[in-house]
Amino acid sequence: LTVSGAGAVNLDAPLSSGATIKTTGAQTYGSPIVLGNTGTVLAYVLESTGGGAITFNSTVDGKTATVNRTLTVTTAGDTTFAGLVGGTAELANLTTDALGKTIINAASINADVQIYNDNVELGAAAINLQQDAATDATTITFAGNVNDDATGTTLTLDVAGALTFSGSVGNTTALTSLVTDASATSVNLNGDSI
């Protein structure tokens, strides 16, 4: 599945419980994505059952900042965020599954709850994970390892609740720096090393 073009693509469905886009192969979104622009769907799942890459080459946003939208990405392949996530309207929740790898090339991901169940690779000089520019995220969880791709990344984590590292950070390629703010209620280091 390939979506391209300058105009935004509104992912919508007539179901209030959620919507799923499922393919056996890759999904590539070259256009800006808006979750639930005109409908009432809250939860979105993008899944590749064959382990295809799921790539967001442009922005991903919720309907508005006051309407909760959740995004779950499920694939044994790579999940790549190349554009800002939640830059216009943040997400309530962003979750990736335990298979594959998440590649973050965007300057920021804005979601209240962020759960990265797979390994994460950072590919921008500065990356900020937060709820929005003025608000800390509630929780951020890294279940796998977090590594640089040799770009030399400064990773800033703005979180008001629990920040959890269950894997190692920089065990393959070190980050330039890792910054957390003073608002986190706890920083849980469950991995081997940072």
ZARODO-74288 format. One line per field, with one value per atom (N, C-alpha, C): chain; x, y negated, z negated. Coordinates in steps of 0.2 Angstrom, whole numbers, plus 5000, padded with zeros to 4 digits. Layout:
<recs>
c	(A, ...) $
xx	(X, ...) $
yy	(Y, ...) $
zz	(Z, ...) $
</recs>
This chain:
<recs>
c	(A, A, A, A, A, A, A, A, A, A, A, A, A, A, A, A, A, A, A, A, A, A, A, A, A, A, A, A, A, A, A, A, A, A, A, A, A, A, A, A, A, A, A, A, A, A, A, A, A, A, A, A, A, A, A, A, A, A, A, A, A, A, A, A, A, A, A, A, A, A, A, A, A, A, A, A, A, A, A, A, A, A, A, A, A, A, A, A, A, A, A, A, A, A, A, A, A, A, A, A, A, A, A, A, A, A, A, A, A, A, A, A, A, A, A, A, A, A, A, A, A, A, A, A, A, A, A, A, A, A, A, A, A, A, A, A, A, A, A, A, A, A, A, A, A, A, A, A, A, A, A, A, A, A, A, A, A, A, A, A, A, A, A, A, A, A, A, A, A, A, A, A, A, A, A, A, A, A, A, A, A, A, A, A, A, A, A, A, A, A, A, A, A, A, A, A, A, A, A, A, A, A, A, A, A, A, A, A, A, A, A, A, A, A, A, A, A, A, A, A, A, A, A, A, A, A, A, A, A, A, A, A, A, A, A, A, A, A, A, A, A, A, A, A, A, A, A, A, A, A, A, A, A, A, A, A, A, A, A, A, A, A, A, A, A, A, A, A, A, A, A, A, A, A, A, A, A, A, A, A, A, A, A, A, A, A, A, A, A, A, A, A, A, A, A, A, A, A, A, A, A, A, A, A, A, A, A, A, A, A, A, A, A, A, A, A, A, A, A, A, A, A, A, A, A, A, A, A, A, A, A, A, A, A, A, A, A, A, A, A, A, A, A, A, A, A, A, A, A, A, A, A, A, A, A, A, A, A, A, A, A, A, A, A, A, A, A, A, A, A, A, A, A, A, A, A, A, A, A, A, A, A, A, A, A, A, A, A, A, A, A, A, A, A, A, A, A, A, A, A, A, A, A, A, A, A, A, A, A, A, A, A, A, A, A, A, A, A, A, A, A, A, A, A, A, A, A, A, A, A, A, A, A, A, A, A, A, A, A, A, A, A, A, A, A, A, A, A, A, A, A, A, A, A, A, A, A, A, A, A, A, A, A, A, A, A, A, A, A, A, A, A, A, A, A, A, A, A, A, A, A, A, A, A, A, A, A, A, A, A, A, A, A, A, A, A, A, A, A, A, A, A, A, A, A, A, A, A, A, A, A, A, A, A, A, A, A, A, A, A, A, A, A, A, A, A, A, A, A, A, A, A, A, A, A, A, A, A, A, A, A, A, A, A, A, A, A, A, A, A, A, A, A, A, A, A, A, A, A, A, A, A, A, A, A, A, A, A, A, A, A, A, A, A, A, A, A, A, A, A, A, A) $
xx	(5004, 5000, 5004, 5004, 5007, 5003, 5003, 4999, 5004, 5003, 5007, 5003, 5006, 5002, 5003, 5002, 5003, 4998, 4992, 4986, 4986, 4983, 4982, 4978, 4979, 4975, 4972, 4965, 4961, 4959, 4962, 4960, 4954, 4949, 4942, 4939, 4933, 4929, 4923, 4917, 4911, 4910, 4916, 4916, 4918, 4915, 4917, 4923, 4923, 4928, 4935, 4936, 4942, 4943, 4949, 4949, 4956, 4956, 4963, 4964, 4970, 4973, 4978, 4976, 4980, 4983, 4989, 4992, 4996, 4998, 5003, 5010, 5010, 5017, 5018, 5022, 5023, 5018, 5018, 5014, 5018, 5017, 5021, 5017, 5017, 5013, 5017, 5017, 5020, 5017, 5010, 5006, 5005, 5004, 5002, 4996, 4996, 4991, 4987, 4981, 4976, 4972, 4972, 4968, 4962, 4956, 4950, 4948, 4949, 4948, 4941, 4937, 4929, 4925, 4928, 4924, 4925, 4922, 4923, 4927, 4931, 4936, 4941, 4943, 4948, 4954, 4954, 4960, 4961, 4967, 4969, 4975, 4975, 4980, 4982, 4989, 4991, 4996, 4994, 4998, 5000, 5006, 5008, 5009, 5005, 5005, 5011, 5014, 5020, 5027, 5027, 5033, 5035, 5031, 5033, 5034, 5039, 5040, 5034, 5033, 5028, 5031, 5030, 5034, 5030, 5031, 5028, 5033, 5033, 5037, 5035, 5029, 5027, 5024, 5020, 5017, 5012, 5011, 5005, 5002, 4995, 4992, 4985, 4983, 4976, 4971, 4965, 4960, 4961, 4961, 4962, 4966, 4969, 4972, 4968, 4961, 4957, 4953, 4954, 4951, 4956, 4956, 4961, 4961, 4967, 4968, 4974, 4973, 4978, 4981, 4987, 4990, 4994, 4993, 4997, 5000, 5006, 5009, 5012, 5010, 5012, 5015, 5021, 5025, 5031, 5033, 5040, 5045, 5044, 5048, 5050, 5053, 5054, 5048, 5047, 5042, 5046, 5045, 5049, 5045, 5047, 5044, 5049, 5047, 5052, 5049, 5043, 5040, 5038, 5036, 5034, 5027, 5027, 5021, 5018, 5011, 5008, 5010, 5013, 5016, 5010, 5004, 4999, 4993, 4992, 4988, 4990, 4992, 4996, 4991, 4994, 4991, 4990, 4985, 4984, 4989, 4990, 4994, 4998, 5004, 5008, 5011, 5010, 5013, 5015, 5021, 5024, 5024, 5024, 5024, 5031, 5032, 5039, 5043, 5040, 5044, 5047, 5052, 5055, 5059, 5059, 5063, 5059, 5059, 5056, 5062, 5062, 5067, 5064, 5067, 5064, 5069, 5067, 5070, 5067, 5062, 5058, 5061, 5060, 5063, 5059, 5052, 5049, 5043, 5041, 5035, 5031, 5025, 5021, 5015, 5015, 5010, 5010, 5004, 5004, 5007, 5006, 5009, 5012, 5019, 5023, 5026, 5024, 5027, 5030, 5037, 5041, 5043, 5039, 5040, 5046, 5048, 5054, 5060, 5065, 5071, 5070, 5074, 5073, 5080, 5079, 5085, 5084, 5089, 5088, 5092, 5089, 5092, 5092, 5091, 5091, 5095, 5098, 5103, 5100, 5093, 5090, 5083, 5081, 5074, 5071, 5065, 5062, 5055, 5054, 5048, 5045, 5038, 5034, 5027, 5023, 5016, 5015, 5017, 5017, 5023, 5023, 5029, 5028, 5022, 5022, 5020, 5019, 5017, 5021, 5023, 5027, 5022, 5025, 5021, 5019, 5014, 5013, 5018, 5019, 5024, 5027, 5033, 5037, 5041, 5040, 5043, 5047, 5053, 5057, 5058, 5054, 5055, 5061, 5064, 5070, 5076, 5081, 5087, 5086, 5089, 5089, 5096, 5097, 5103, 5103, 5109, 5110, 5111, 5110, 5112, 5118, 5122, 5129, 5127, 5121, 5120, 5123, 5123, 5125, 5119, 5114, 5108, 5108, 5105, 5103, 5096, 5094, 5088, 5085, 5080, 5077, 5070, 5069, 5063, 5059, 5054, 5050, 5044, 5044, 5039, 5038, 5031, 5029, 5028, 5027, 5026, 5032, 5031, 5037, 5040, 5047, 5051, 5055, 5054, 5056, 5061, 5067, 5071, 5072, 5069, 5070, 5076, 5078, 5084, 5090, 5095, 5101, 5100, 5104, 5104, 5111, 5112, 5119, 5123, 5121, 5125, 5128, 5125, 5128, 5131, 5127, 5130, 5128, 5132, 5131, 5127, 5123, 5120, 5125, 5124, 5128, 5126, 5120, 5118, 5110, 5109, 5102, 5100, 5094, 5092, 5085, 5084, 5077, 5076, 5070, 5068, 5067, 5066, 5065, 5058, 5053, 5046, 5045, 5049, 5047, 5047, 5041, 5040, 5045, 5047, 5052, 5056, 5062, 5066, 5068, 5066, 5067, 5072, 5078, 5083, 5083, 5080, 5080, 5084, 5088, 5092, 5099, 5104, 5111, 5115, 5114, 5118, 5115, 5118, 5116, 5123) $
yy	(5006, 5000, 4994, 4990, 4983, 4978, 4973, 4966, 4961, 4957, 4951, 4945, 4939, 4933, 4927, 4921, 4916, 4915, 4917, 4916, 4921, 4919, 4924, 4930, 4935, 4941, 4942, 4942, 4943, 4950, 4953, 4960, 4960, 4963, 4962, 4969, 4970, 4976, 4975, 4978, 4977, 4981, 4983, 4987, 4982, 4982, 4978, 4982, 4989, 4993, 4992, 4991, 4991, 4993, 4993, 4994, 4997, 5002, 5006, 5006, 5004, 5005, 5011, 5016, 5022, 5024, 5025, 5028, 5034, 5037, 5043, 5040, 5034, 5031, 5025, 5020, 5014, 5009, 5004, 4998, 4992, 4988, 4981, 4975, 4971, 4965, 4959, 4956, 4951, 4944, 4945, 4939, 4938, 4932, 4930, 4935, 4938, 4942, 4939, 4938, 4936, 4941, 4943, 4948, 4946, 4948, 4947, 4940, 4937, 4930, 4928, 4932, 4931, 4936, 4941, 4946, 4946, 4952, 4953, 4958, 4961, 4967, 4964, 4968, 4966, 4970, 4976, 4981, 4983, 4982, 4984, 4989, 4995, 5000, 5001, 5000, 5001, 5007, 5012, 5019, 5022, 5024, 5028, 5036, 5040, 5047, 5051, 5048, 5051, 5048, 5044, 5041, 5035, 5032, 5027, 5020, 5016, 5010, 5005, 5002, 4997, 4990, 4986, 4979, 4973, 4968, 4962, 4957, 4955, 4950, 4943, 4942, 4935, 4935, 4930, 4929, 4934, 4935, 4939, 4935, 4934, 4929, 4932, 4930, 4932, 4927, 4928, 4924, 4916, 4916, 4909, 4911, 4906, 4907, 4910, 4908, 4910, 4917, 4920, 4926, 4932, 4937, 4942, 4947, 4948, 4953, 4957, 4963, 4968, 4972, 4973, 4976, 4982, 4988, 4994, 4996, 4997, 5000, 5007, 5012, 5019, 5022, 5023, 5027, 5030, 5035, 5038, 5034, 5030, 5026, 5019, 5014, 5008, 5003, 4999, 4994, 4987, 4983, 4977, 4971, 4966, 4960, 4955, 4952, 4947, 4940, 4939, 4933, 4932, 4926, 4924, 4928, 4931, 4934, 4930, 4928, 4924, 4917, 4915, 4908, 4903, 4904, 4900, 4902, 4908, 4911, 4917, 4917, 4923, 4929, 4935, 4941, 4943, 4946, 4949, 4954, 4959, 4964, 4966, 4968, 4971, 4977, 4983, 4989, 4993, 4996, 5000, 5007, 5013, 5019, 5022, 5028, 5030, 5033, 5034, 5036, 5031, 5032, 5027, 5021, 5015, 5010, 5003, 4999, 4992, 4987, 4984, 4979, 4972, 4968, 4961, 4956, 4953, 4948, 4941, 4941, 4934, 4931, 4924, 4920, 4921, 4922, 4923, 4928, 4932, 4936, 4933, 4931, 4928, 4933, 4937, 4941, 4942, 4942, 4942, 4948, 4954, 4960, 4963, 4965, 4968, 4974, 4980, 4986, 4989, 4990, 4993, 5000, 5005, 5012, 5015, 5012, 5015, 5011, 5013, 5009, 5002, 4997, 4990, 4988, 4985, 4982, 4975, 4971, 4963, 4961, 4957, 4954, 4947, 4943, 4936, 4933, 4927, 4924, 4922, 4920, 4919, 4921, 4925, 4928, 4927, 4925, 4923, 4927, 4931, 4935, 4932, 4930, 4926, 4927, 4924, 4923, 4918, 4912, 4906, 4901, 4896, 4891, 4888, 4888, 4885, 4890, 4897, 4902, 4908, 4910, 4917, 4923, 4928, 4934, 4937, 4941, 4945, 4950, 4955, 4960, 4961, 4963, 4965, 4972, 4977, 4984, 4986, 4988, 4991, 4999, 5003, 5010, 5014, 5011, 5014, 5009, 5010, 5006, 5000, 4994, 4988, 4986, 4985, 4984, 4978, 4975, 4970, 4974, 4971, 4973, 4970, 4967, 4964, 4957, 4954, 4947, 4943, 4945, 4941, 4938, 4941, 4939, 4937, 4931, 4929, 4930, 4935, 4937, 4934, 4930, 4926, 4929, 4931, 4935, 4930, 4927, 4923, 4927, 4930, 4934, 4932, 4932, 4930, 4936, 4942, 4948, 4953, 4959, 4964, 4964, 4964, 4965, 4972, 4976, 4983, 4985, 4988, 4991, 4998, 5003, 5010, 5013, 5010, 5012, 5008, 5009, 5005, 4998, 4993, 4987, 4986, 4986, 4985, 4991, 4997, 5003, 5004, 5002, 5004, 4997, 4992, 4985, 4980, 4977, 4972, 4966, 4963, 4957, 4951, 4945, 4940, 4938, 4937, 4936, 4938, 4939, 4941, 4936, 4933, 4928, 4929, 4929, 4930, 4923, 4922, 4916, 4918, 4913, 4914, 4916, 4917, 4918, 4925, 4930, 4937, 4939, 4943, 4946, 4951, 4955, 4960, 4961, 4963, 4965, 4973, 4977, 4984, 4987, 4989, 4992, 4999, 5003, 5010, 5014, 5010, 5013, 5014, 5016, 5017, 5011, 5006, 5001, 4995, 4989, 4983, 4979) $
zz	(5000, 5000, 5000, 5005, 5005, 5006, 5002, 5002, 5003, 5008, 5010, 5012, 5012, 5014, 5009, 5011, 5006, 5001, 5003, 4998, 4993, 4987, 4982, 4983, 4980, 4981, 4974, 4974, 4968, 4967, 4962, 4960, 4956, 4959, 4955, 4956, 4952, 4953, 4949, 4951, 4947, 4941, 4938, 4932, 4926, 4920, 4915, 4911, 4912, 4908, 4911, 4917, 4920, 4928, 4930, 4938, 4939, 4943, 4945, 4952, 4954, 4961, 4960, 4964, 4963, 4970, 4971, 4977, 4976, 4981, 4980, 4982, 4986, 4987, 4984, 4987, 4985, 4985, 4981, 4981, 4981, 4986, 4986, 4987, 4982, 4982, 4984, 4990, 4992, 4991, 4990, 4988, 4981, 4979, 4971, 4970, 4964, 4961, 4955, 4956, 4950, 4948, 4942, 4939, 4937, 4940, 4938, 4939, 4945, 4947, 4946, 4949, 4949, 4945, 4942, 4939, 4932, 4929, 4921, 4919, 4924, 4923, 4918, 4913, 4908, 4909, 4910, 4911, 4918, 4920, 4926, 4926, 4930, 4930, 4937, 4938, 4945, 4944, 4948, 4947, 4954, 4954, 4960, 4957, 4959, 4957, 4960, 4965, 4968, 4966, 4962, 4959, 4964, 4968, 4972, 4968, 4971, 4968, 4968, 4963, 4962, 4961, 4966, 4967, 4967, 4963, 4963, 4965, 4971, 4974, 4973, 4971, 4969, 4962, 4960, 4954, 4952, 4945, 4943, 4937, 4938, 4933, 4931, 4925, 4923, 4926, 4924, 4927, 4925, 4918, 4915, 4908, 4905, 4899, 4893, 4894, 4888, 4890, 4895, 4897, 4897, 4892, 4892, 4898, 4900, 4905, 4904, 4904, 4903, 4909, 4910, 4916, 4913, 4916, 4915, 4921, 4922, 4928, 4926, 4930, 4929, 4935, 4935, 4941, 4938, 4941, 4940, 4943, 4948, 4951, 4948, 4952, 4949, 4949, 4944, 4943, 4943, 4948, 4949, 4948, 4944, 4943, 4946, 4952, 4955, 4954, 4953, 4952, 4945, 4943, 4936, 4934, 4928, 4926, 4921, 4922, 4917, 4917, 4922, 4922, 4922, 4925, 4926, 4920, 4920, 4915, 4912, 4905, 4903, 4902, 4901, 4901, 4893, 4892, 4885, 4883, 4888, 4887, 4893, 4893, 4899, 4896, 4900, 4897, 4904, 4903, 4908, 4905, 4909, 4907, 4905, 4903, 4900, 4906, 4912, 4918, 4922, 4925, 4930, 4926, 4929, 4926, 4928, 4923, 4924, 4926, 4932, 4934, 4933, 4929, 4928, 4931, 4937, 4940, 4940, 4936, 4935, 4929, 4929, 4924, 4917, 4918, 4912, 4913, 4908, 4907, 4901, 4903, 4898, 4896, 4891, 4889, 4881, 4878, 4871, 4868, 4871, 4869, 4875, 4874, 4879, 4877, 4881, 4879, 4885, 4885, 4890, 4888, 4890, 4888, 4892, 4897, 4901, 4900, 4903, 4903, 4907, 4905, 4908, 4910, 4916, 4919, 4921, 4919, 4919, 4925, 4929, 4935, 4937, 4932, 4932, 4927, 4928, 4924, 4917, 4917, 4911, 4911, 4906, 4906, 4899, 4899, 4893, 4893, 4887, 4886, 4880, 4882, 4877, 4878, 4874, 4876, 4881, 4880, 4885, 4883, 4886, 4885, 4878, 4875, 4868, 4863, 4864, 4859, 4860, 4854, 4854, 4855, 4858, 4859, 4852, 4851, 4845, 4844, 4849, 4848, 4855, 4855, 4861, 4859, 4863, 4861, 4867, 4866, 4871, 4869, 4872, 4870, 4873, 4878, 4881, 4881, 4885, 4885, 4889, 4887, 4890, 4893, 4899, 4902, 4907, 4908, 4913, 4920, 4926, 4932, 4935, 4930, 4932, 4934, 4933, 4934, 4929, 4923, 4917, 4914, 4911, 4909, 4901, 4900, 4894, 4893, 4888, 4887, 4880, 4881, 4875, 4874, 4867, 4865, 4860, 4862, 4857, 4855, 4849, 4846, 4839, 4837, 4831, 4826, 4829, 4825, 4825, 4827, 4827, 4834, 4833, 4839, 4838, 4843, 4842, 4848, 4846, 4851, 4849, 4853, 4851, 4855, 4860, 4864, 4862, 4866, 4866, 4870, 4869, 4873, 4875, 4882, 4885, 4885, 4884, 4883, 4890, 4896, 4902, 4905, 4905, 4907, 4902, 4899, 4893, 4896, 4892, 4893, 4891, 4894, 4892, 4885, 4883, 4876, 4875, 4869, 4867, 4861, 4862, 4858, 4855, 4849, 4846, 4842, 4841, 4837, 4830, 4826, 4819, 4817, 4821, 4820, 4819, 4821, 4821, 4814, 4812, 4806, 4804, 4810, 4809, 4815, 4815, 4821, 4819, 4823, 4822, 4826, 4824, 4828, 4827, 4832, 4831, 4836, 4840, 4845, 4842, 4847, 4845, 4844, 4848, 4848, 4852, 4851, 4854, 4856) $
</recs>
